[in-house]
Amino acid sequence: MYFGDTAHLPYGDKSKDSIKLYSKRISDFLIGKGCKAIVIACNTASAHAYKDVSQRHPGIPVLNVIDPTVDYCSKKFKEGKIGIIATKGTIKSRIYPRKIHKHRKELKVAQQATPLLAPMIEEGYFDNNISRTIIGSYLAAKNFKGMDALILACTHYPLIKPEVEEVLDGVEVIDSATVVASELEKLLRRKKLLKENGRSTKRFFVSDYTRSFEETSKLFFGKEIQLKEDRIWD
């Protein structure tokens, strides 16, 4: 079950208190629908609201998208430089440098806020001259010179991963999707909550329906979907 807070996106320029409020209300909605675990599939919400959501639902496993990615980097890279592109909110929190250095003090971390990317992707502007120009401009930042890997620290960014890889030839580009999915499977198995067989159902909710977001969601999911509006803020 997916809930997209389209009424308030993007979260990158929202206050910490607002993000906490939104995240707690969304988690209430999901638990009310019978969810057995929650993935906070947003880097900014993971940075600011993970603790609050976990404390609000102590009996429910909660996974953020930051810790599994940091663990992956700290195990793979003993030294060198890790780059990060993300929304203003994630960069301002400095959560990635703090967590990476907690595991690997030897690693250098270079950050860059990329506020144009999420709305660009939501509007379907990727894999074209406009997106390549914007991506190339961001990745030309001097502090990214000589980096060994780049973390796409926004869950919108996997859609532009091929374009990023074109610019950063030879640099590992890391998106959290596969890493987090693997960690979720291990978490559910450990908690004896993993459903190994039988039918699965998929439901998609948004706080404010827009046709453009539905079209973008199809690109993420890879097939036709139907968004259902639930105005949880009314």
Backbone as numpy.savetxt, mean C-alpha at the origin, in Angstrom:
# Nx Ny Nz CAx CAy CAz Cx Cy Cz
-12.91 -9.45 1.08 -13.75 -8.26 1.08 -12.87 -7.02 1.08
-13.17 -6.14 0.15 -12.36 -4.92 -0.02 -13.23 -3.70 0.29
-12.65 -2.74 1.00 -13.32 -1.46 1.19 -12.37 -0.34 0.76
-12.80 0.43 -0.23 -12.01 1.56 -0.69 -12.67 2.86 -0.25
-11.94 3.66 0.48 -12.51 4.90 1.02 -12.41 6.02 -0.02
-13.17 5.87 -1.09 -13.11 6.81 -2.19 -13.60 8.21 -1.81
-14.36 8.30 -0.72 -14.83 9.62 -0.27 -13.69 10.47 0.26
-12.59 9.83 0.67 -11.50 10.57 1.29 -10.14 10.41 0.60
-10.08 9.55 -0.42 -8.80 9.36 -1.11 -8.38 10.62 -1.84
-7.04 10.82 -2.00 -5.97 10.01 -1.42 -5.68 10.37 0.03
-5.19 9.39 0.79 -4.87 9.61 2.20 -3.57 10.37 2.41
-2.75 10.43 1.38 -1.41 10.98 1.53 -1.33 12.40 2.04
-2.38 13.20 1.82 -2.33 14.59 2.26 -3.31 14.85 3.41
-3.83 13.78 4.04 -4.73 13.93 5.17 -3.95 13.96 6.49
-4.56 14.51 7.54 -3.91 14.58 8.84 -3.86 13.20 9.48
-2.92 13.02 10.41 -2.78 11.75 11.12 -4.07 11.38 11.85
-4.69 12.36 12.52 -5.92 12.09 13.26 -7.06 11.66 12.35
-7.15 12.29 11.18 -8.20 11.91 10.23 -8.01 10.49 9.74
-6.77 10.13 9.42 -6.47 8.79 8.93 -6.80 7.74 9.99
-6.49 8.04 11.24 -6.83 7.12 12.33 -8.34 6.93 12.43
-9.07 8.04 12.35 -10.53 7.99 12.41 -11.10 7.16 11.27
-10.65 7.43 10.04 -11.13 6.69 8.88 -10.83 5.19 9.02
-9.62 4.87 9.43 -9.18 3.48 9.49 -9.96 2.69 10.54
-10.21 3.30 11.67 -10.96 2.61 12.72 -12.40 2.37 12.28
-13.00 3.35 11.61 -14.38 3.17 11.14 -14.46 2.10 10.07
-13.49 2.07 9.17 -13.47 1.05 8.12 -13.28 -0.34 8.72
-12.40 -0.45 9.72 -12.19 -1.74 10.37 -13.46 -2.22 11.06
-14.21 -1.29 11.66 -15.50 -1.65 12.26 -16.45 -2.22 11.21
-16.47 -1.57 10.04 -17.32 -2.03 8.94 -16.96 -3.45 8.52
-15.66 -3.71 8.34 -15.21 -5.03 7.89 -15.50 -6.12 8.92
-15.24 -5.81 10.19 -15.53 -6.79 11.23 -17.03 -7.05 11.31
-17.81 -5.98 11.12 -19.26 -6.13 11.12 -19.76 -7.02 9.98
-18.98 -7.13 8.92 -19.33 -7.99 7.78 -18.80 -9.41 7.96
-18.15 -9.68 9.09 -17.70 -11.04 9.38 -16.27 -11.35 8.99
-15.45 -10.35 8.70 -14.06 -10.61 8.32 -13.27 -11.18 9.51
-12.41 -12.15 9.21 -11.64 -12.83 10.26 -10.24 -12.24 10.42
-9.83 -11.38 9.50 -8.52 -10.73 9.56 -8.61 -9.46 8.73
-7.70 -8.53 9.00 -7.70 -7.25 8.27 -6.30 -6.97 7.73
-6.22 -6.61 6.46 -4.98 -6.08 5.88 -5.21 -4.59 5.63
-4.38 -3.76 6.24 -4.45 -2.32 5.96 -3.66 -2.09 4.68
-4.38 -2.10 3.56 -3.73 -2.08 2.24 -3.46 -0.66 1.77
-2.83 0.12 2.64 -2.47 1.50 2.34 -1.27 1.83 3.20
-0.21 2.35 2.59 1.00 2.64 3.34 0.78 3.77 4.35
0.05 4.81 3.96 -0.16 5.93 4.87 -1.00 5.51 6.07
-2.06 4.74 5.83 -2.88 4.23 6.93 -2.09 3.24 7.77
-1.23 2.44 7.15 -0.38 1.51 7.90 0.56 2.28 8.83
1.09 3.40 8.33 2.03 4.19 9.12 1.36 4.85 10.32
0.14 5.32 10.14 -0.49 6.14 11.18 -1.54 5.40 12.02
-2.16 4.34 11.47 -3.33 3.77 12.15 -3.21 2.30 12.52
-2.10 1.65 12.20 -1.97 0.21 12.47 -2.16 -0.10 13.95
-1.51 0.64 14.81 -1.61 0.40 16.25 -3.04 0.60 16.74
-3.70 1.66 16.26 -5.06 1.95 16.69 -6.04 0.86 16.25
-5.91 0.41 15.01 -6.80 -0.64 14.51 -6.56 -1.95 15.26
-5.30 -2.29 15.52 -4.98 -3.52 16.25 -5.55 -3.49 17.65
-5.43 -2.35 18.32 -5.95 -2.22 19.68 -7.47 -2.21 19.71
-8.07 -1.71 18.66 -9.54 -1.63 18.60 -10.16 -3.02 18.45
-9.44 -3.92 17.79 -9.95 -5.28 17.55 -8.91 -6.31 18.02
-8.73 -6.45 19.33 -7.64 -7.28 19.87 -7.72 -8.76 19.50
-8.91 -9.26 19.17 -9.02 -10.67 18.82 -8.87 -10.96 17.34
-8.62 -9.92 16.54 -8.55 -10.06 15.08 -7.12 -9.82 14.60
-6.55 -10.74 13.81 -5.23 -10.49 13.22 -5.27 -9.29 12.28
-4.34 -8.35 12.48 -4.25 -7.16 11.62 -2.85 -7.12 11.02
-2.79 -6.96 9.73 -1.50 -6.92 9.02 -1.40 -5.59 8.27
-0.24 -4.95 8.39 -0.01 -3.74 7.60 0.90 -4.07 6.42
1.08 -3.12 5.52 1.87 -3.39 4.31 3.33 -2.96 4.46
3.67 -2.39 5.60 5.03 -1.87 5.79 5.97 -2.92 6.38
5.57 -3.54 7.48 6.47 -4.47 8.18 6.94 -5.64 7.31
6.06 -6.32 6.56 6.55 -7.41 5.71 7.56 -6.94 4.66
7.36 -5.74 4.11 8.28 -5.21 3.11 9.62 -4.85 3.73
9.60 -4.27 4.91 10.84 -3.95 5.63 11.59 -5.24 5.97
10.88 -6.26 6.42 11.52 -7.55 6.74 12.19 -8.14 5.50
11.51 -8.05 4.36 12.07 -8.57 3.11 13.38 -7.86 2.78
13.37 -6.54 2.87 14.57 -5.75 2.55 15.72 -6.04 3.51
15.41 -6.12 4.79 16.47 -6.32 5.79 17.12 -7.69 5.66
16.37 -8.67 5.16 16.94 -10.01 4.97 17.74 -10.10 3.67
17.30 -9.38 2.65 17.96 -9.48 1.34 19.17 -8.57 1.21
19.12 -7.38 1.84 20.19 -6.41 1.68 20.90 -6.17 3.00
22.17 -6.52 3.05 22.97 -6.32 4.26 23.57 -4.91 4.29
23.77 -4.34 3.09 24.32 -3.00 2.98 23.83 -2.39 1.66
24.17 -1.13 1.41 23.75 -0.47 0.19 22.71 0.60 0.47
21.94 0.94 -0.57 20.96 2.02 -0.45 19.59 1.55 -0.93
18.57 1.84 -0.11 17.19 1.54 -0.45 16.46 2.85 -0.71
15.82 2.97 -1.86 15.02 4.14 -2.17 13.55 3.90 -1.88
12.82 4.96 -1.59 11.40 4.84 -1.29 10.65 5.97 -1.99
9.60 5.63 -2.73 8.68 6.65 -3.23 7.31 6.36 -2.62
6.63 7.43 -2.20 5.36 7.27 -1.49 4.62 8.60 -1.47
3.46 8.60 -0.85 2.69 9.82 -0.67 3.39 10.71 0.36
2.95 11.94 0.44 3.52 12.88 1.42 3.36 12.36 2.84
2.20 11.77 3.13 1.93 11.29 4.48 2.88 10.19 4.91
3.13 9.24 4.02 4.05 8.14 4.35 5.47 8.65 4.51
5.91 9.52 3.60 7.27 10.06 3.68 7.45 10.89 4.95
6.48 11.73 5.25 6.57 12.59 6.43 6.65 11.78 7.72
6.00 10.63 7.75 6.03 9.79 8.96 7.41 9.19 9.23
8.25 9.08 8.18 9.58 8.47 8.26 9.54 7.04 8.81
8.42 6.37 8.57 8.26 5.03 9.13 9.21 4.02 8.48
9.44 4.16 7.16 10.33 3.21 6.49 11.78 3.35 6.96
12.36 4.56 6.96 13.74 4.68 7.47 13.89 4.19 8.90
12.93 4.51 9.75 13.02 4.10 11.15 13.00 2.58 11.29
12.09 1.94 10.57 11.97 0.49 10.68 13.13 -0.23 9.99
13.57 0.28 8.83 14.72 -0.34 8.15 15.98 -0.24 9.01
16.22 0.92 9.58 17.42 1.10 10.40 17.36 0.32 11.70
16.17 0.01 12.15 16.03 -0.83 13.34 16.55 -2.24 13.07
16.37 -2.69 11.82 16.85 -4.02 11.41 18.28 -3.97 10.89
18.58 -2.95 10.05 19.88 -2.85 9.38 20.39 -1.41 9.43
21.20 -1.12 10.40 21.73 0.24 10.53 22.67 0.58 9.38
23.24 -0.44 8.73 24.20 -0.22 7.65 23.53 0.28 6.37
22.25 0.03 6.21 21.55 0.42 4.98 21.29 1.92 4.95
21.55 2.52 3.80 21.17 3.91 3.58 19.75 3.94 3.01
18.98 4.95 3.39 17.61 5.07 2.91 17.40 6.45 2.30
16.92 6.47 1.06 16.62 7.73 0.36 15.13 7.79 0.07
14.49 8.88 0.49 13.04 9.02 0.32 12.68 10.12 -0.66
11.53 9.97 -1.29 11.02 11.01 -2.18 9.49 10.96 -2.17
8.85 12.07 -1.79 7.39 12.15 -1.89 7.00 12.30 -3.35
6.02 11.53 -3.79 5.58 11.55 -5.19 4.06 11.75 -5.24
3.59 12.93 -4.85 2.15 13.15 -4.68 1.32 13.08 -5.95
1.94 13.23 -7.12 1.17 13.21 -8.36 0.82 11.79 -8.83
1.54 10.80 -8.31 1.40 9.45 -8.87 0.06 8.79 -8.55
-0.40 8.84 -7.30 -1.66 8.16 -6.95 -2.85 8.72 -7.73
-3.07 10.05 -7.74 -4.19 10.56 -8.54 -4.02 10.31 -10.03
-2.79 10.32 -10.52 -2.52 10.02 -11.92 -2.99 8.60 -12.26
-2.65 7.65 -11.38 -3.02 6.25 -11.60 -4.53 6.08 -11.50
-5.15 6.73 -10.52 -6.60 6.62 -10.34 -7.36 7.12 -11.56
-6.79 8.09 -12.25 -7.43 8.63 -13.45 -7.06 7.85 -14.70
-6.30 6.77 -14.54 -5.94 5.93 -15.68 -4.77 6.42 -16.49
-4.01 7.39 -15.97 -2.86 7.93 -16.69 -1.60 7.17 -16.32
-1.41 6.02 -16.96 -0.15 5.31 -16.83 0.12 4.56 -18.13
1.38 4.18 -18.30 1.83 3.57 -19.54 1.59 4.49 -20.73
1.92 5.78 -20.54 1.82 6.74 -21.64 2.88 7.82 -21.44
2.93 8.77 -22.35 3.98 9.80 -22.29 3.87 10.66 -21.03
2.64 10.93 -20.58 2.45 11.75 -19.38 3.04 11.05 -18.17
2.69 9.79 -17.98 3.17 9.05 -16.80 4.69 8.87 -16.85
5.23 8.59 -18.02 6.68 8.40 -18.13 7.43 9.68 -17.78
6.89 10.82 -18.20 7.54 12.10 -17.88 7.54 12.36 -16.38
6.40 12.14 -15.73 6.28 12.39 -14.29 7.16 11.41 -13.51
7.09 10.13 -13.85 7.89 9.12 -13.16 9.37 9.41 -13.33
9.78 9.71 -14.56 11.19 10.00 -14.83 11.68 11.20 -14.05
10.85 12.22 -13.91 11.22 13.41 -13.16 11.43 13.10 -11.68
10.53 12.32 -11.10 10.66 11.95 -9.69 11.91 11.10 -9.44
12.14 10.14 -10.33 13.24 9.20 -10.10 14.61 9.79 -10.44
14.63 11.00 -11.00 15.89 11.68 -11.29 16.46 12.39 -10.06
15.79 12.28 -8.94 16.25 12.92 -7.70 17.69 12.50 -7.38
18.50 13.46 -7.00 19.92 13.18 -6.75 20.15 12.16 -5.65
19.28 12.17 -4.63 19.50 11.23 -3.52 19.21 9.78 -3.89
18.63 9.54 -5.08 18.38 8.18 -5.54 19.59 7.58 -6.28
20.58 8.39 -6.53 21.74 7.90 -7.28 22.44 6.78 -6.52
22.69 5.68 -7.22 23.44 4.57 -6.63 22.62 3.65 -5.75
21.29 3.71 -5.83 20.49 2.84 -4.97 20.42 1.42 -5.54
20.24 0.47 -4.63 20.20 -0.95 -5.00 18.78 -1.46 -5.19
17.84 -0.82 -4.53 16.44 -1.23 -4.64 15.55 -0.03 -4.40
14.34 -0.07 -4.95 13.35 0.98 -4.74 12.06 0.34 -4.26
11.56 0.81 -3.12 10.28 0.33 -2.60 9.16 1.21 -3.15
8.18 0.59 -3.78 6.98 1.30 -4.21 6.04 1.34 -3.01
6.17 2.38 -2.20 5.50 2.43 -0.90 4.12 3.07 -0.98
3.37 2.64 -1.98 1.96 3.02 -2.11 1.30 1.90 -2.89
0.14 1.45 -2.44 -0.48 0.29 -3.09 -1.09 0.61 -4.45
-1.03 1.87 -4.88 -1.39 2.21 -6.27 -0.23 1.88 -7.22
0.98 1.95 -6.73 2.16 1.99 -7.59 2.49 0.70 -8.35
2.00 -0.49 -7.94 2.29 -1.66 -8.78 1.86 -1.51 -10.23
0.86 -0.67 -10.49 0.42 -0.48 -11.88 1.45 0.27 -12.72
2.36 0.96 -12.08 3.41 1.65 -12.85 4.76 0.98 -12.67
4.78 -0.20 -12.08 6.05 -0.89 -11.85 6.86 -1.10 -13.14
6.23 -1.53 -14.25 7.01 -1.70 -15.49 7.68 -0.40 -15.94
6.99 0.72 -15.79 7.56 2.00 -16.20 8.72 2.40 -15.29
8.58 2.13 -14.00 9.67 2.41 -13.06 10.89 1.56 -13.39
10.65 0.29 -13.71 11.76 -0.61 -14.04 12.48 -0.17 -15.31
11.74 0.42 -16.24 12.38 0.94 -17.47 13.37 2.05 -17.14
12.99 2.91 -16.20 13.86 4.02 -15.81 15.03 3.53 -14.98
14.78 2.58 -14.09 15.80 2.12 -13.14 16.35 0.76 -13.56
16.95 0.70 -14.69 17.51 -0.55 -15.20 18.56 -1.09 -14.23
18.36 -2.33 -13.79 19.32 -2.95 -12.88 19.04 -2.75 -11.41
18.03 -1.94 -11.08 17.64 -1.70 -9.69 16.41 -2.55 -9.38
16.43 -3.30 -8.28 15.26 -4.10 -7.92 14.12 -3.18 -7.49
12.97 -3.36 -8.10 11.79 -2.57 -7.75 10.85 -3.46 -6.94
10.58 -3.05 -5.72 9.84 -3.89 -4.77 8.45 -3.31 -4.55
7.42 -4.10 -4.88 6.07 -3.72 -4.46 5.62 -4.73 -3.41
4.76 -4.29 -2.51 4.46 -5.07 -1.32 3.45 -6.19 -1.55
2.80 -6.22 -2.71 1.66 -7.13 -2.91 2.01 -8.59 -2.63
3.03 -9.11 -3.31 3.38 -10.52 -3.14 3.92 -10.79 -1.75
4.74 -9.87 -1.25 5.33 -10.03 0.08 4.25 -10.08 1.16
3.29 -9.17 1.08 2.22 -9.10 2.08 1.28 -10.30 1.96
0.97 -10.71 0.74 0.10 -11.88 0.55 0.71 -13.13 1.17
2.01 -13.31 0.98 2.72 -14.45 1.58 2.67 -14.39 3.10
2.88 -13.20 3.65 2.86 -13.02 5.10 1.45 -13.26 5.65
0.43 -12.84 4.92 -0.95 -13.07 5.35 -1.27 -14.56 5.40
-0.82 -15.30 4.37 -1.05 -16.74 4.37 -0.42 -17.40 5.59
0.82 -17.01 5.90 1.50 -17.58 7.07 0.78 -17.22 8.36
0.29 -15.97 8.44 -0.42 -15.51 9.63 -1.71 -16.29 9.83
-2.49 -16.46 8.76 -3.75 -17.20 8.86 -3.51 -18.67 9.18
-2.45 -19.23 8.62 -2.13 -20.63 8.91 -1.73 -20.80 10.37
-0.94 -19.85 10.86 -0.49 -19.89 12.26 -1.67 -19.76 13.22
-2.67 -18.95 12.84 -3.85 -18.73 13.68 -4.94 -19.78 13.42
-4.63 -20.74 12.52 -5.59 -21.78 12.14 -6.88 -21.17 11.57
-6.71 -20.13 10.77 -7.83 -19.44 10.14 -7.85 -19.59 8.62
-6.85 -20.29 8.07 -6.73 -20.37 6.62 -7.74 -21.36 6.04
-8.51 -20.90 5.07 -9.44 -21.76 4.35 -8.72 -22.37 3.16
-8.53 -23.67 3.17 -7.68 -24.32 2.16 -8.48 -24.79 0.94
-9.79 -24.94 1.08 -10.58 -25.42 -0.08 -12.00 -24.87 0.02
-12.79 -25.20 -0.98 -14.16 -24.69 -1.03 -14.24 -23.41 -1.83
-15.44 -22.92 -2.00 -15.66 -21.71 -2.80 -15.25 -20.46 -2.03
-14.77 -19.49 -2.76 -14.48 -18.18 -2.16 -15.37 -17.14 -2.83
-15.73 -16.13 -2.08 -16.51 -15.04 -2.63 -15.72 -13.75 -2.50
-15.94 -12.84 -3.43 -15.22 -11.56 -3.43 -16.24 -10.43 -3.50
-16.13 -9.50 -2.58 -17.05 -8.37 -2.54 -16.24 -7.08 -2.43
-16.67 -6.06 -3.16 -15.94 -4.80 -3.24 -16.85 -3.64 -2.83
-16.47 -2.93 -1.79 -17.24 -1.80 -1.30 -16.43 -0.51 -1.43
-17.13 0.59 -1.65 -16.50 1.91 -1.65 -17.41 2.87 -0.89
-16.80 3.92 -0.35 -17.59 4.89 0.41 -18.26 5.92 -0.49
-17.84 6.00 -1.75 -18.44 6.92 -2.71 -18.18 6.37 -4.11
-19.23 5.92 -4.77 -19.05 5.27 -6.07 -18.67 6.27 -7.16
-17.63 5.91 -7.90 -17.29 6.64 -9.12 -16.96 5.63 -10.21
-17.37 5.93 -11.41 -17.13 5.03 -12.54 -15.63 4.88 -12.79
-14.88 5.99 -12.67 -13.45 5.93 -12.95 -12.72 5.02 -11.96
-13.15 5.03 -10.69 -12.50 4.15 -9.71 -12.83 2.69 -10.00
-14.04 2.42 -10.47 -14.40 1.05 -10.83 -13.53 0.57 -11.99
-13.29 1.43 -12.97 -12.45 1.06 -14.10 -11.02 0.79 -13.65
-10.50 1.65 -12.77 -9.15 1.44 -12.24 -9.07 0.17 -11.42
-10.10 -0.13 -10.66 -10.13 -1.34 -9.84 -10.04 -2.60 -10.71
-10.66 -2.55 -11.88 -10.57 -3.69 -12.81 -9.13 -3.93 -13.24
-8.38 -2.85 -13.42 -6.98 -2.97 -13.82 -6.17 -3.66 -12.72
-6.45 -3.29 -11.47 -5.76 -3.93 -10.34 -6.12 -5.41 -10.24
-7.42 -5.69 -10.31 -7.91 -7.04 -10.05 -7.75 -7.97 -11.25
-7.70 -7.39 -12.43 -7.47 -8.21 -13.62 -8.72 -8.80 -14.25
-9.87 -8.44 -13.74 -11.12 -8.93 -14.32 -12.27 -8.01 -13.93
-13.44 -8.27 -14.50 -14.62 -7.44 -14.24 -15.01 -7.52 -12.77
-15.28 -6.36 -12.17 -15.77 -6.32 -10.80 -16.94 -5.35 -10.72
-17.68 -5.46 -9.63 -18.79 -4.53 -9.40 -18.62 -3.92 -8.02
-18.49 -2.61 -8.00 -18.35 -1.91 -6.72 -19.73 -1.64 -6.13
-19.84 -1.83 -4.83 -21.07 -1.51 -4.12 -20.80 -0.33 -3.19
-21.61 0.69 -3.30 -21.43 1.86 -2.45 -22.05 1.64 -1.07
-21.28 1.97 -0.04 -21.78 1.95 1.33 -21.30 3.22 2.01
-22.19 4.17 2.19 -21.80 5.48 2.74 -21.68 5.39 4.26
-20.57 4.84 4.72 -20.39 4.61 6.15 -20.18 5.91 6.91
-19.99 7.03 6.21 -19.76 8.31 6.88 -21.06 9.09 7.10
-22.15 8.63 6.47 -23.43 9.35 6.62 -24.00 9.13 8.03
